[in-house]
């Protein structure tokens, strides 16, 4: 079954995205910076993923891509209310 992660493109997954700057595709964050976050999510290390997402958001506070990833991680940690408030 498809999960919530499937709706977020990884910068290296799509030919359309790879034609664009990967930085633009990920809301101003380079793929090199996103890789550890995606690796933590993929291996279900959600506490690590939350720390990584939070630190990236300090540097890129307007990135909707990072906000969505952080909300996803919060939901996976059972913090649905916090995830929803982040998205509003």
PyMOL Python script that loads the backbone (N, CA, C, O; Angstrom):
from pymol import cmd

cmd.read_pdbstr("""\
ATOM      1  N   UNK A   1       0.829  -1.201   0.000  1.00  0.00           N
ATOM      2  CA  UNK A   1       0.000   0.000   0.000  1.00  0.00           C
ATOM      3  C   UNK A   1       0.866   1.255   0.000  1.00  0.00           C
ATOM      4  O   UNK A   1       1.970   1.280   0.543  1.00  0.00           O
ATOM      5  N   UNK A   2       0.338   2.262  -0.612  1.00  0.00           N
ATOM      6  CA  UNK A   2       1.076   3.516  -0.666  1.00  0.00           C
ATOM      7  C   UNK A   2       0.939   4.238   0.663  1.00  0.00           C
ATOM      8  O   UNK A   2      -0.135   4.266   1.264  1.00  0.00           O
ATOM      9  N   UNK A   3       2.041   4.819   1.111  1.00  0.00           N
ATOM     10  CA  UNK A   3       2.041   5.569   2.357  1.00  0.00           C
ATOM     11  C   UNK A   3       2.096   7.056   2.091  1.00  0.00           C
ATOM     12  O   UNK A   3       2.148   7.493   0.942  1.00  0.00           O
ATOM     13  N   UNK A   4       2.084   7.823   3.155  1.00  0.00           N
ATOM     14  CA  UNK A   4       2.128   9.275   3.033  1.00  0.00           C
ATOM     15  C   UNK A   4       3.427   9.752   2.396  1.00  0.00           C
ATOM     16  O   UNK A   4       3.465  10.822   1.788  1.00  0.00           O
ATOM     17  N   UNK A   5       4.486   8.970   2.532  1.00  0.00           N
ATOM     18  CA  UNK A   5       5.772   9.345   1.936  1.00  0.00           C
ATOM     19  C   UNK A   5       5.718   9.360   0.419  1.00  0.00           C
ATOM     20  O   UNK A   5       6.468  10.093  -0.226  1.00  0.00           O
ATOM     21  N   UNK A   6       4.832   8.553  -0.154  1.00  0.00           N
ATOM     22  CA  UNK A   6       4.802   8.417  -1.598  1.00  0.00           C
ATOM     23  C   UNK A   6       4.381   9.692  -2.314  1.00  0.00           C
ATOM     24  O   UNK A   6       4.657   9.843  -3.504  1.00  0.00           O
ATOM     25  N   UNK A   7       3.726  10.604  -1.624  1.00  0.00           N
ATOM     26  CA  UNK A   7       3.282  11.823  -2.281  1.00  0.00           C
ATOM     27  C   UNK A   7       4.392  12.873  -2.352  1.00  0.00           C
ATOM     28  O   UNK A   7       4.252  13.854  -3.082  1.00  0.00           O
ATOM     29  N   UNK A   8       5.477  12.695  -1.623  1.00  0.00           N
ATOM     30  CA  UNK A   8       6.582  13.649  -1.639  1.00  0.00           C
ATOM     31  C   UNK A   8       7.695  13.143  -2.542  1.00  0.00           C
ATOM     32  O   UNK A   8       8.250  12.072  -2.297  1.00  0.00           O
ATOM     33  N   UNK A   9       8.030  13.898  -3.581  1.00  0.00           N
ATOM     34  CA  UNK A   9       9.083  13.423  -4.477  1.00  0.00           C
ATOM     35  C   UNK A   9      10.460  13.545  -3.843  1.00  0.00           C
ATOM     36  O   UNK A   9      10.775  14.542  -3.193  1.00  0.00           O
ATOM     37  N   UNK A  10      11.255  12.538  -4.038  1.00  0.00           N
ATOM     38  CA  UNK A  10      12.663  12.638  -3.677  1.00  0.00           C
ATOM     39  C   UNK A  10      13.341  13.294  -4.870  1.00  0.00           C
ATOM     40  O   UNK A  10      13.038  12.937  -6.009  1.00  0.00           O
ATOM     41  N   UNK A  11      14.239  14.228  -4.653  1.00  0.00           N
ATOM     42  CA  UNK A  11      14.834  14.959  -5.763  1.00  0.00           C
ATOM     43  C   UNK A  11      15.470  14.078  -6.827  1.00  0.00           C
ATOM     44  O   UNK A  11      15.499  14.473  -7.992  1.00  0.00           O
ATOM     45  N   UNK A  12      15.978  12.907  -6.480  1.00  0.00           N
ATOM     46  CA  UNK A  12      16.657  12.068  -7.466  1.00  0.00           C
ATOM     47  C   UNK A  12      15.730  11.069  -8.137  1.00  0.00           C
ATOM     48  O   UNK A  12      16.171  10.358  -9.041  1.00  0.00           O
ATOM     49  N   UNK A  13      14.457  10.980  -7.736  1.00  0.00           N
ATOM     50  CA  UNK A  13      13.566   9.938  -8.223  1.00  0.00           C
ATOM     51  C   UNK A  13      12.941  10.208  -9.578  1.00  0.00           C
ATOM     52  O   UNK A  13      12.666   9.263 -10.318  1.00  0.00           O
ATOM     53  N   UNK A  14      12.717  11.414  -9.916  1.00  0.00           N
ATOM     54  CA  UNK A  14      11.940  11.717 -11.104  1.00  0.00           C
ATOM     55  C   UNK A  14      12.794  12.393 -12.173  1.00  0.00           C
ATOM     56  O   UNK A  14      13.566  13.300 -11.861  1.00  0.00           O
ATOM     57  N   UNK A  15      12.665  11.958 -13.442  1.00  0.00           N
ATOM     58  CA  UNK A  15      13.409  12.642 -14.496  1.00  0.00           C
ATOM     59  C   UNK A  15      12.999  14.104 -14.610  1.00  0.00           C
ATOM     60  O   UNK A  15      13.826  14.967 -14.908  1.00  0.00           O
ATOM     61  N   UNK A  16      11.727  14.377 -14.373  1.00  0.00           N
ATOM     62  CA  UNK A  16      11.258  15.754 -14.438  1.00  0.00           C
ATOM     63  C   UNK A  16      11.960  16.609 -13.380  1.00  0.00           C
ATOM     64  O   UNK A  16      12.369  17.737 -13.653  1.00  0.00           O
ATOM     65  N   UNK A  17      12.094  16.063 -12.180  1.00  0.00           N
ATOM     66  CA  UNK A  17      12.752  16.795 -11.103  1.00  0.00           C
ATOM     67  C   UNK A  17      14.246  16.921 -11.392  1.00  0.00           C
ATOM     68  O   UNK A  17      14.840  17.968 -11.133  1.00  0.00           O
ATOM     69  N   UNK A  18      14.856  15.862 -11.927  1.00  0.00           N
ATOM     70  CA  UNK A  18      16.289  15.938 -12.176  1.00  0.00           C
ATOM     71  C   UNK A  18      16.618  16.938 -13.275  1.00  0.00           C
ATOM     72  O   UNK A  18      17.746  17.427 -13.337  1.00  0.00           O
ATOM     73  N   UNK A  19      15.661  17.254 -14.145  1.00  0.00           N
ATOM     74  CA  UNK A  19      15.883  18.264 -15.163  1.00  0.00           C
ATOM     75  C   UNK A  19      15.899  19.648 -14.534  1.00  0.00           C
ATOM     76  O   UNK A  19      16.590  20.548 -15.012  1.00  0.00           O
ATOM     77  N   UNK A  20      15.149  19.810 -13.480  1.00  0.00           N
ATOM     78  CA  UNK A  20      15.156  21.072 -12.746  1.00  0.00           C
ATOM     79  C   UNK A  20      16.339  21.033 -11.797  1.00  0.00           C
ATOM     80  O   UNK A  20      16.967  19.992 -11.602  1.00  0.00           O
ATOM     81  N   UNK A  21      16.626  22.156 -11.225  1.00  0.00           N
ATOM     82  CA  UNK A  21      17.618  22.163 -10.166  1.00  0.00           C
ATOM     83  C   UNK A  21      17.040  21.373  -9.002  1.00  0.00           C
ATOM     84  O   UNK A  21      15.906  21.622  -8.594  1.00  0.00           O
ATOM     85  N   UNK A  22      17.798  20.426  -8.460  1.00  0.00           N
ATOM     86  CA  UNK A  22      17.284  19.647  -7.334  1.00  0.00           C
ATOM     87  C   UNK A  22      17.018  20.554  -6.142  1.00  0.00           C
ATOM     88  O   UNK A  22      16.173  20.248  -5.300  1.00  0.00           O
ATOM     89  N   UNK A  23      17.726  21.652  -6.072  1.00  0.00           N
ATOM     90  CA  UNK A  23      17.508  22.604  -4.991  1.00  0.00           C
ATOM     91  C   UNK A  23      16.124  23.232  -5.112  1.00  0.00           C
ATOM     92  O   UNK A  23      15.422  23.381  -4.111  1.00  0.00           O
ATOM     93  N   UNK A  24      15.729  23.597  -6.315  1.00  0.00           N
ATOM     94  CA  UNK A  24      14.405  24.183  -6.531  1.00  0.00           C
ATOM     95  C   UNK A  24      13.306  23.166  -6.275  1.00  0.00           C
ATOM     96  O   UNK A  24      12.249  23.517  -5.751  1.00  0.00           O
ATOM     97  N   UNK A  25      13.537  21.928  -6.632  1.00  0.00           N
ATOM     98  CA  UNK A  25      12.532  20.884  -6.475  1.00  0.00           C
ATOM     99  C   UNK A  25      12.230  20.594  -5.015  1.00  0.00           C
ATOM    100  O   UNK A  25      11.130  20.148  -4.689  1.00  0.00           O
ATOM    101  N   UNK A  26      13.173  20.836  -4.147  1.00  0.00           N
ATOM    102  CA  UNK A  26      13.008  20.518  -2.736  1.00  0.00           C
ATOM    103  C   UNK A  26      12.868  21.770  -1.880  1.00  0.00           C
ATOM    104  O   UNK A  26      13.278  21.780  -0.719  1.00  0.00           O
ATOM    105  N   UNK A  27      12.300  22.804  -2.438  1.00  0.00           N
ATOM    106  CA  UNK A  27      12.038  23.999  -1.657  1.00  0.00           C
ATOM    107  C   UNK A  27      13.279  24.742  -1.221  1.00  0.00           C
ATOM    108  O   UNK A  27      13.300  25.309  -0.129  1.00  0.00           O
ATOM    109  N   UNK A  28      14.315  24.756  -2.043  1.00  0.00           N
ATOM    110  CA  UNK A  28      15.526  25.497  -1.722  1.00  0.00           C
ATOM    111  C   UNK A  28      16.557  24.712  -0.936  1.00  0.00           C
ATOM    112  O   UNK A  28      17.590  25.263  -0.557  1.00  0.00           O
ATOM    113  N   UNK A  29      16.301  23.447  -0.683  1.00  0.00           N
ATOM    114  CA  UNK A  29      17.225  22.616   0.090  1.00  0.00           C
ATOM    115  C   UNK A  29      17.910  21.648  -0.882  1.00  0.00           C
ATOM    116  O   UNK A  29      17.241  21.001  -1.688  1.00  0.00           O
ATOM    117  N   UNK A  30      19.215  21.550  -0.809  1.00  0.00           N
ATOM    118  CA  UNK A  30      19.930  20.671  -1.730  1.00  0.00           C
ATOM    119  C   UNK A  30      19.691  19.199  -1.396  1.00  0.00           C
ATOM    120  O   UNK A  30      19.414  18.838  -0.253  1.00  0.00           O
ATOM    121  N   UNK A  31      19.805  18.375  -2.412  1.00  0.00           N
ATOM    122  CA  UNK A  31      19.619  16.937  -2.228  1.00  0.00           C
ATOM    123  C   UNK A  31      20.621  16.378  -1.221  1.00  0.00           C
ATOM    124  O   UNK A  31      20.298  15.469  -0.456  1.00  0.00           O
ATOM    125  N   UNK A  32      21.822  16.916  -1.225  1.00  0.00           N
ATOM    126  CA  UNK A  32      22.863  16.464  -0.286  1.00  0.00           C
ATOM    127  C   UNK A  32      22.418  16.661   1.165  1.00  0.00           C
ATOM    128  O   UNK A  32      22.732  15.849   2.035  1.00  0.00           O
ATOM    129  N   UNK A  33      21.691  17.738   1.413  1.00  0.00           N
ATOM    130  CA  UNK A  33      21.195  18.006   2.771  1.00  0.00           C
ATOM    131  C   UNK A  33      19.978  17.139   3.112  1.00  0.00           C
ATOM    132  O   UNK A  33      19.763  16.795   4.274  1.00  0.00           O
ATOM    133  N   UNK A  34      19.185  16.789   2.092  1.00  0.00           N
ATOM    134  CA  UNK A  34      17.978  16.002   2.319  1.00  0.00           C
ATOM    135  C   UNK A  34      18.242  14.510   2.467  1.00  0.00           C
ATOM    136  O   UNK A  34      17.459  13.806   3.106  1.00  0.00           O
ATOM    137  N   UNK A  35      19.327  14.019   1.889  1.00  0.00           N
ATOM    138  CA  UNK A  35      19.587  12.581   1.886  1.00  0.00           C
ATOM    139  C   UNK A  35      19.576  11.969   3.285  1.00  0.00           C
ATOM    140  O   UNK A  35      18.933  10.936   3.471  1.00  0.00           O
ATOM    141  N   UNK A  36      20.257  12.552   4.285  1.00  0.00           N
ATOM    142  CA  UNK A  36      20.203  11.944   5.634  1.00  0.00           C
ATOM    143  C   UNK A  36      18.783  11.928   6.217  1.00  0.00           C
ATOM    144  O   UNK A  36      18.410  10.996   6.930  1.00  0.00           O
ATOM    145  N   UNK A  37      18.012  12.947   5.914  1.00  0.00           N
ATOM    146  CA  UNK A  37      16.626  12.997   6.401  1.00  0.00           C
ATOM    147  C   UNK A  37      15.811  11.874   5.767  1.00  0.00           C
ATOM    148  O   UNK A  37      15.098  11.153   6.465  1.00  0.00           O
ATOM    149  N   UNK A  38      15.914  11.724   4.447  1.00  0.00           N
ATOM    150  CA  UNK A  38      15.184  10.650   3.776  1.00  0.00           C
ATOM    151  C   UNK A  38      15.669   9.283   4.252  1.00  0.00           C
ATOM    152  O   UNK A  38      14.860   8.369   4.411  1.00  0.00           O
ATOM    153  N   UNK A  39      16.954   9.126   4.480  1.00  0.00           N
ATOM    154  CA  UNK A  39      17.473   7.847   4.968  1.00  0.00           C
ATOM    155  C   UNK A  39      16.891   7.512   6.342  1.00  0.00           C
ATOM    156  O   UNK A  39      16.530   6.364   6.602  1.00  0.00           O
ATOM    157  N   UNK A  40      16.802   8.504   7.211  1.00  0.00           N
ATOM    158  CA  UNK A  40      16.224   8.284   8.542  1.00  0.00           C
ATOM    159  C   UNK A  40      14.748   7.903   8.435  1.00  0.00           C
ATOM    160  O   UNK A  40      14.282   7.017   9.151  1.00  0.00           O
ATOM    161  N   UNK A  41      14.016   8.564   7.549  1.00  0.00           N
ATOM    162  CA  UNK A  41      12.597   8.236   7.368  1.00  0.00           C
ATOM    163  C   UNK A  41      12.460   6.823   6.801  1.00  0.00           C
ATOM    164  O   UNK A  41      11.655   6.027   7.285  1.00  0.00           O
ATOM    165  N   UNK A  42      13.245   6.522   5.781  1.00  0.00           N
ATOM    166  CA  UNK A  42      13.165   5.207   5.138  1.00  0.00           C
ATOM    167  C   UNK A  42      13.485   4.068   6.094  1.00  0.00           C
ATOM    168  O   UNK A  42      12.947   2.970   5.952  1.00  0.00           O
ATOM    169  N   UNK A  43      14.355   4.318   7.065  1.00  0.00           N
ATOM    170  CA  UNK A  43      14.731   3.275   8.034  1.00  0.00           C
ATOM    171  C   UNK A  43      13.930   3.387   9.337  1.00  0.00           C
ATOM    172  O   UNK A  43      14.248   2.738  10.333  1.00  0.00           O
ATOM    173  N   UNK A  44      12.905   4.209   9.308  1.00  0.00           N
ATOM    174  CA  UNK A  44      11.987   4.386  10.450  1.00  0.00           C
ATOM    175  C   UNK A  44      12.676   4.906  11.711  1.00  0.00           C
ATOM    176  O   UNK A  44      12.269   4.585  12.827  1.00  0.00           O
ATOM    177  N   UNK A  45      13.710   5.701  11.525  1.00  0.00           N
ATOM    178  CA  UNK A  45      14.388   6.349  12.651  1.00  0.00           C
ATOM    179  C   UNK A  45      13.789   7.748  12.782  1.00  0.00           C
ATOM    180  O   UNK A  45      14.427   8.752  12.465  1.00  0.00           O
ATOM    181  N   UNK A  46      12.550   7.783  13.257  1.00  0.00           N
ATOM    182  CA  UNK A  46      11.772   9.017  13.227  1.00  0.00           C
ATOM    183  C   UNK A  46      12.290  10.096  14.173  1.00  0.00           C
ATOM    184  O   UNK A  46      12.178  11.281  13.860  1.00  0.00           O
ATOM    185  N   UNK A  47      12.851   9.721  15.316  1.00  0.00           N
ATOM    186  CA  UNK A  47      13.413  10.739  16.209  1.00  0.00           C
ATOM    187  C   UNK A  47      14.598  11.439  15.554  1.00  0.00           C
ATOM    188  O   UNK A  47      14.748  12.657  15.659  1.00  0.00           O
ATOM    189  N   UNK A  48      15.433  10.663  14.881  1.00  0.00           N
ATOM    190  CA  UNK A  48      16.556  11.251  14.142  1.00  0.00           C
ATOM    191  C   UNK A  48      16.039  12.122  13.014  1.00  0.00           C
ATOM    192  O   UNK A  48      16.550  13.219  12.788  1.00  0.00           O
ATOM    193  N   UNK A  49      15.023  11.639  12.302  1.00  0.00           N
ATOM    194  CA  UNK A  49      14.441  12.399  11.194  1.00  0.00           C
ATOM    195  C   UNK A  49      13.858  13.719  11.685  1.00  0.00           C
ATOM    196  O   UNK A  49      13.974  14.742  11.010  1.00  0.00           O
ATOM    197  N   UNK A  50      13.233  13.699  12.857  1.00  0.00           N
ATOM    198  CA  UNK A  50      12.665  14.921  13.415  1.00  0.00           C
ATOM    199  C   UNK A  50      13.760  15.940  13.724  1.00  0.00           C
ATOM    200  O   UNK A  50      13.604  17.129  13.446  1.00  0.00           O
ATOM    201  N   UNK A  51      14.851  15.477  14.293  1.00  0.00           N
ATOM    202  CA  UNK A  51      15.974  16.377  14.584  1.00  0.00           C
ATOM    203  C   UNK A  51      16.546  16.971  13.299  1.00  0.00           C
ATOM    204  O   UNK A  51      16.835  18.165  13.233  1.00  0.00           O
ATOM    205  N   UNK A  52      16.705  16.132  12.283  1.00  0.00           N
ATOM    206  CA  UNK A  52      17.243  16.607  11.007  1.00  0.00           C
ATOM    207  C   UNK A  52      16.297  17.613  10.345  1.00  0.00           C
ATOM    208  O   UNK A  52      16.736  18.652   9.852  1.00  0.00           O
ATOM    209  N   UNK A  53      15.006  17.302  10.336  1.00  0.00           N
ATOM    210  CA  UNK A  53      14.030  18.212   9.729  1.00  0.00           C
ATOM    211  C   UNK A  53      14.005  19.541  10.472  1.00  0.00           C
ATOM    212  O   UNK A  53      13.952  20.602   9.849  1.00  0.00           O
ATOM    213  N   UNK A  54      14.042  19.488  11.779  1.00  0.00           N
ATOM    214  CA  UNK A  54      14.019  20.718  12.578  1.00  0.00           C
ATOM    215  C   UNK A  54      15.252  21.576  12.321  1.00  0.00           C
ATOM    216  O   UNK A  54      15.153  22.798  12.212  1.00  0.00           O
ATOM    217  N   UNK A  55      16.417  20.931  12.226  1.00  0.00           N
ATOM    218  CA  UNK A  55      17.633  21.714  11.979  1.00  0.00           C
ATOM    219  C   UNK A  55      17.639  22.302  10.573  1.00  0.00           C
ATOM    220  O   UNK A  55      18.123  23.416  10.373  1.00  0.00           O
ATOM    221  N   UNK A  56      17.109  21.572   9.601  1.00  0.00           N
ATOM    222  CA  UNK A  56      17.021  22.124   8.243  1.00  0.00           C
ATOM    223  C   UNK A  56      16.024  23.278   8.171  1.00  0.00           C
ATOM    224  O   UNK A  56      16.223  24.231   7.417  1.00  0.00           O
ATOM    225  N   UNK A  57      14.960  23.189   8.952  1.00  0.00           N
ATOM    226  CA  UNK A  57      13.961  24.272   8.961  1.00  0.00           C
ATOM    227  C   UNK A  57      14.509  25.556   9.577  1.00  0.00           C
ATOM    228  O   UNK A  57      14.032  26.644   9.254  1.00  0.00           O
ATOM    229  N   UNK A  58      15.494  25.450  10.453  1.00  0.00           N
ATOM    230  CA  UNK A  58      16.131  26.653  11.004  1.00  0.00           C
ATOM    231  C   UNK A  58      16.796  27.420   9.865  1.00  0.00           C
ATOM    232  O   UNK A  58      16.738  28.648   9.810  1.00  0.00           O
ATOM    233  N   UNK A  59      17.427  26.681   8.959  1.00  0.00           N
ATOM    234  CA  UNK A  59      18.123  27.315   7.838  1.00  0.00           C
ATOM    235  C   UNK A  59      17.192  27.672   6.688  1.00  0.00           C
ATOM    236  O   UNK A  59      17.480  28.585   5.914  1.00  0.00           O
ATOM    237  N   UNK A  60      16.070  26.951   6.571  1.00  0.00           N
ATOM    238  CA  UNK A  60      15.122  27.153   5.467  1.00  0.00           C
ATOM    239  C   UNK A  60      13.695  27.221   6.023  1.00  0.00           C
ATOM    240  O   UNK A  60      12.893  26.324   5.761  1.00  0.00           O
ATOM    241  N   UNK A  61      13.369  28.264   6.783  1.00  0.00           N
ATOM    242  CA  UNK A  61      12.072  28.312   7.470  1.00  0.00           C
ATOM    243  C   UNK A  61      10.868  28.406   6.537  1.00  0.00           C
ATOM    244  O   UNK A  61       9.752  28.104   6.960  1.00  0.00           O
ATOM    245  N   UNK A  62      11.057  28.810   5.298  1.00  0.00           N
ATOM    246  CA  UNK A  62       9.933  28.958   4.376  1.00  0.00           C
ATOM    247  C   UNK A  62       9.762  27.760   3.449  1.00  0.00           C
ATOM    248  O   UNK A  62       8.974  27.826   2.506  1.00  0.00           O
ATOM    249  N   UNK A  63      10.469  26.686   3.693  1.00  0.00           N
ATOM    250  CA  UNK A  63      10.399  25.516   2.820  1.00  0.00           C
ATOM    251  C   UNK A  63       9.163  24.674   3.138  1.00  0.00           C
ATOM    252  O   UNK A  63       9.098  24.004   4.169  1.00  0.00           O
ATOM    253  N   UNK A  64       8.192  24.721   2.238  1.00  0.00           N
ATOM    254  CA  UNK A  64       6.981  23.908   2.405  1.00  0.00           C
ATOM    255  C   UNK A  64       7.337  22.421   2.349  1.00  0.00           C
ATOM    256  O   UNK A  64       6.709  21.605   3.024  1.00  0.00           O
ATOM    257  N   UNK A  65       8.324  22.077   1.561  1.00  0.00           N
ATOM    258  CA  UNK A  65       8.779  20.694   1.442  1.00  0.00           C
ATOM    259  C   UNK A  65       9.247  20.165   2.802  1.00  0.00           C
ATOM    260  O   UNK A  65       8.863  19.070   3.213  1.00  0.00           O
ATOM    261  N   UNK A  66      10.074  20.944   3.492  1.00  0.00           N
ATOM    262  CA  UNK A  66      10.564  20.528   4.810  1.00  0.00           C
ATOM    263  C   UNK A  66       9.447  20.510   5.845  1.00  0.00           C
ATOM    264  O   UNK A  66       9.411  19.631   6.706  1.00  0.00           O
ATOM    265  N   UNK A  67       8.539  21.472   5.767  1.00  0.00           N
ATOM    266  CA  UNK A  67       7.403  21.475   6.697  1.00  0.00           C
ATOM    267  C   UNK A  67       6.565  20.219   6.520  1.00  0.00           C
ATOM    268  O   UNK A  67       6.119  19.622   7.500  1.00  0.00           O
ATOM    269  N   UNK A  68       6.351  19.817   5.268  1.00  0.00           N
ATOM    270  CA  UNK A  68       5.574  18.597   5.008  1.00  0.00           C
ATOM    271  C   UNK A  68       6.306  17.364   5.537  1.00  0.00           C
ATOM    272  O   UNK A  68       5.683  16.475   6.118  1.00  0.00           O
ATOM    273  N   UNK A  69       7.614  17.307   5.338  1.00  0.00           N
ATOM    274  CA  UNK A  69       8.378  16.173   5.857  1.00  0.00           C
ATOM    275  C   UNK A  69       8.349  16.131   7.380  1.00  0.00           C
ATOM    276  O   UNK A  69       8.209  15.061   7.973  1.00  0.00           O
ATOM    277  N   UNK A  70       8.481  17.288   8.009  1.00  0.00           N
ATOM    278  CA  UNK A  70       8.440  17.318   9.472  1.00  0.00           C
ATOM    279  C   UNK A  70       7.068  16.887   9.975  1.00  0.00           C
ATOM    280  O   UNK A  70       6.966  16.151  10.957  1.00  0.00           O
ATOM    281  N   UNK A  71       6.015  17.344   9.305  1.00  0.00           N
ATOM    282  CA  UNK A  71       4.660  16.936   9.695  1.00  0.00           C
ATOM    283  C   UNK A  71       4.488  15.431   9.538  1.00  0.00           C
ATOM    284  O   UNK A  71       3.864  14.786  10.380  1.00  0.00           O
ATOM    285  N   UNK A  72       5.030  14.878   8.479  1.00  0.00           N
ATOM    286  CA  UNK A  72       4.957  13.439   8.262  1.00  0.00           C
ATOM    287  C   UNK A  72       5.655  12.684   9.391  1.00  0.00           C
ATOM    288  O   UNK A  72       5.127  11.700   9.909  1.00  0.00           O
ATOM    289  N   UNK A  73       6.835  13.148   9.762  1.00  0.00           N
ATOM    290  CA  UNK A  73       7.599  12.499  10.834  1.00  0.00           C
ATOM    291  C   UNK A  73       6.846  12.610  12.160  1.00  0.00           C
ATOM    292  O   UNK A  73       6.781  11.645  12.921  1.00  0.00           O
ATOM    293  N   UNK A  74       6.283  13.777  12.434  1.00  0.00           N
ATOM    294  CA  UNK A  74       5.505  13.947  13.664  1.00  0.00           C
ATOM    295  C   UNK A  74       4.330  12.978  13.701  1.00  0.00           C
ATOM    296  O   UNK A  74       4.031  12.396  14.743  1.00  0.00           O
ATOM    297  N   UNK A  75       3.666  12.807  12.562  1.00  0.00           N
ATOM    298  CA  UNK A  75       2.537  11.878  12.492  1.00  0.00           C
ATOM    299  C   UNK A  75       3.016  10.452  12.768  1.00  0.00           C
ATOM    300  O   UNK A  75       2.347   9.694  13.470  1.00  0.00           O
ATOM    301  N   UNK A  76       4.163  10.095  12.219  1.00  0.00           N
ATOM    302  CA  UNK A  76       4.716   8.748  12.438  1.00  0.00           C
ATOM    303  C   UNK A  76       5.097   8.529  13.902  1.00  0.00           C
ATOM    304  O   UNK A  76       5.092   7.396  14.384  1.00  0.00           O
ATOM    305  N   UNK A  77       5.426   9.604  14.603  1.00  0.00           N
ATOM    306  CA  UNK A  77       5.761   9.518  16.030  1.00  0.00           C
ATOM    307  C   UNK A  77       4.517   9.560  16.917  1.00  0.00           C
ATOM    308  O   UNK A  77       4.629   9.560  18.143  1.00  0.00           O
ATOM    309  N   UNK A  78       3.340   9.594  16.307  1.00  0.00           N
ATOM    310  CA  UNK A  78       2.103   9.619  17.075  1.00  0.00           C
ATOM    311  C   UNK A  78       1.698  11.004  17.546  1.00  0.00           C
ATOM    312  O   UNK A  78       0.871  11.133  18.449  1.00  0.00           O
ATOM    313  N   UNK A  79       2.264  12.030  16.954  1.00  0.00           N
ATOM    314  CA  UNK A  79       1.972  13.408  17.344  1.00  0.00           C
ATOM    315  C   UNK A  79       1.151  14.084  16.246  1.00  0.00           C
ATOM    316  O   UNK A  79       1.562  15.095  15.675  1.00  0.00           O
ATOM    317  N   UNK A  80      -0.012  13.506  15.965  1.00  0.00           N
ATOM    318  CA  UNK A  80      -0.849  13.982  14.859  1.00  0.00           C
ATOM    319  C   UNK A  80      -1.305  15.424  15.072  1.00  0.00           C
ATOM    320  O   UNK A  80      -1.350  16.199  14.116  1.00  0.00           O
ATOM    321  N   UNK A  81      -1.642  15.794  16.295  1.00  0.00           N
ATOM    322  CA  UNK A  81      -2.096  17.163  16.560  1.00  0.00           C
ATOM    323  C   UNK A  81      -1.003  18.176  16.250  1.00  0.00           C
ATOM    324  O   UNK A  81      -1.264  19.219  15.650  1.00  0.00           O
ATOM    325  N   UNK A  82       0.212  17.867  16.656  1.00  0.00           N
ATOM    326  CA  UNK A  82       1.334  18.759  16.373  1.00  0.00           C
ATOM    327  C   UNK A  82       1.608  18.830  14.864  1.00  0.00           C
ATOM    328  O   UNK A  82       1.926  19.894  14.332  1.00  0.00           O
ATOM    329  N   UNK A  83       1.483  17.695  14.190  1.00  0.00           N
ATOM    330  CA  UNK A  83       1.676  17.664  12.728  1.00  0.00           C
ATOM    331  C   UNK A  83       0.628  18.532  12.035  1.00  0.00           C
ATOM    332  O   UNK A  83       0.947  19.287  11.116  1.00  0.00           O
ATOM    333  N   UNK A  84      -0.614  18.422  12.476  1.00  0.00           N
ATOM    334  CA  UNK A  84      -1.687  19.226  11.866  1.00  0.00           C
ATOM    335  C   UNK A  84      -1.482  20.709  12.123  1.00  0.00           C
ATOM    336  O   UNK A  84      -1.697  21.524  11.226  1.00  0.00           O
ATOM    337  N   UNK A  85      -1.074  21.070  13.319  1.00  0.00           N
ATOM    338  CA  UNK A  85      -0.865  22.488  13.613  1.00  0.00           C
ATOM    339  C   UNK A  85       0.297  23.049  12.806  1.00  0.00           C
ATOM    340  O   UNK A  85       0.293  24.230  12.459  1.00  0.00           O
ATOM    341  N   UNK A  86       1.277  22.233  12.508  1.00  0.00           N
ATOM    342  CA  UNK A  86       2.403  22.666  11.692  1.00  0.00           C
ATOM    343  C   UNK A  86       1.960  22.967  10.262  1.00  0.00           C
ATOM    344  O   UNK A  86       2.509  23.854   9.610  1.00  0.00           O
ATOM    345  N   UNK A  87       0.979  22.235   9.788  1.00  0.00           N
ATOM    346  CA  UNK A  87       0.518  22.397   8.409  1.00  0.00           C
ATOM    347  C   UNK A  87      -0.465  23.551   8.218  1.00  0.00           C
ATOM    348  O   UNK A  87      -0.792  23.896   7.083  1.00  0.00           O
ATOM    349  N   UNK A  88      -0.931  24.140   9.286  1.00  0.00           N
ATOM    350  CA  UNK A  88      -1.932  25.202   9.154  1.00  0.00           C
ATOM    351  C   UNK A  88      -1.311  26.557   9.059  1.00  0.00           C
ATOM    352  O   UNK A  88      -2.022  27.555   8.944  1.00  0.00           O
TER     353      UNK A  88
END
""", "prot")
cmd.dss("prot")
cmd.show_as("cartoon", "prot")
cmd.util.cbc("prot")
cmd.orient("prot")
